[in-house]
Amino acid sequence: AYYGDVGVEAREHDGEGGIEVRTLSVTYNGEIRVAYLIQDTTWIGSASSYKPEQLLALISRIHEYRSYTESRQTLVHGGNGLGCTGVVMLTEIMLAKAAQAQIPDSVAILNHLRTQRAGLVENHSQFSLCHDAVL
């Protein structure tokens, strides 16, 4: 299907452990790129019933598919682009800092992220989930 100048075609679908991966071909100006849409279907609006292990599994799948692309760029998007999206972004940054033997300042990181997208990580349970996953 085409959306203006952009063509999108679903190529493959893989689902495992509540994580759905759709492989898409995206065409723009005659150039074709592969994009992976990765979605955790068990995320239901808030983090209250979501476990750190689930979040780490989602991030692991994102890293797996990121390694398949040259640019290593990732598009993270949940239902409204705030809760799950912010949790993944904040947790990934905190994990990267910890891997570099740095103590991640989660409040400062989140405040910086919110300068670009207000409302990321919507509530305390989501914020706590990020911390639990990093620990």
N, C-alpha and C positions, 0 to 999 in steps of 0.2 A: 504494500500500500504506500502511496505517496502522500506526504503532508507538505504541500508547497514544493520546495526543491529537494526535500529529503525523502528518500525511499527507505522503508523498513520492512524486512522480511524475516519471519521466524524460521530458524533452521533446525534447532534441536531443543529438546526439553529433558531435563534430568531432575529428579526429585529424590532426596535422601535425608532421612531424619528431620523432616519438616522444613528443610532448606531446598527451595526450588531454584533451579538455574535454567534460564532460557538463553540460548545463543541466537543472536540477531545479526543480520547483515544490514549495515547502514550505508546507503549510497548518497553521496553529495558531490555535485559537479563531476560525475563520472568516476569518482574515487570510492572504492568499497572498503569499509572497515568492519571488523567483527567487534561486537559489544556483548557483554555478558550481563544479564539482568539477574541479580541474586537476591532472593527474598526469603525471609524466614516466616513461614506461614503460621508459626506458633505464637508470634508476637501479637498480643491483643491489647492495643491501646496503652497499656501501662506496664511497668516492669514488676508489678507486685507479685506475679506468679512466675516470672521469667527467672531462670537460674543462671548464675555466672558461667556454668559449663556450656549452656546453650549459646550464650553470647560469644564465648571463646570459640565454639564450633563454627559459628557464623563468620567470625573474623578469620578463622583458619581457611574456610572456603573462599572468602574474598581474596586472601593472599594466594591461594592455589590458582585461582583464575587470573589474578593480576599478573602472575608469572608467565601467563600465556601471551601477554601483549607486550609489544615493544615499548610503549610509552609508560606502562605501569600505572597509568591513571585509572582512577576508580570513581564511578558515580555511585554515591550512596543515597538511597531514597526510600523512606518508609511511606506510610499512608498519607500523612500530611506534611512530610518533610521535616518534622521536628523531633519527635520522641525517639524512635528507633534510630533515625539518622544521626541525631546528636549523640546518642549513647555509643554507637559504633565509632563515630569520629573521636569523641573524647577518650574512649577506651584505647583506641589504636594509638593516639598520641601519647597517652600515659604509659602504655606498654613500650613504645619506642624509647621514651625517656628513661624508663627503668632499665631497658636493655643496654643503655649507654651509661649505666651506673649513676644516673641523675635521679633526684627525688622530684617527681612530677608535682607541680603546683596546680592541682585540678581546678581550683577556683579561678586562677589567673588564665589558665588555658580555656576554660569555658567562657569566661568574660571576653576573651579575644575572639573565640568562635562566634559569640553572640553579636559582635560588632559587624559580622558579615551575614548572619542569619539569626535574627531575634527569635528567642523562644526555644533554641536547641536545648535538649534535655529539659523536659517539661516539668518535672517534679522531683521531690526528694528521693522517692523510691528508685527512679531512674539514675539519679546521681549516685546513690548508694550502690546500685548494681555495677556501675563503672568501677568503683573502689573494690568491691568484692571480687570482680573479675581480675583486677590487677594483682590483688593479694593472692 
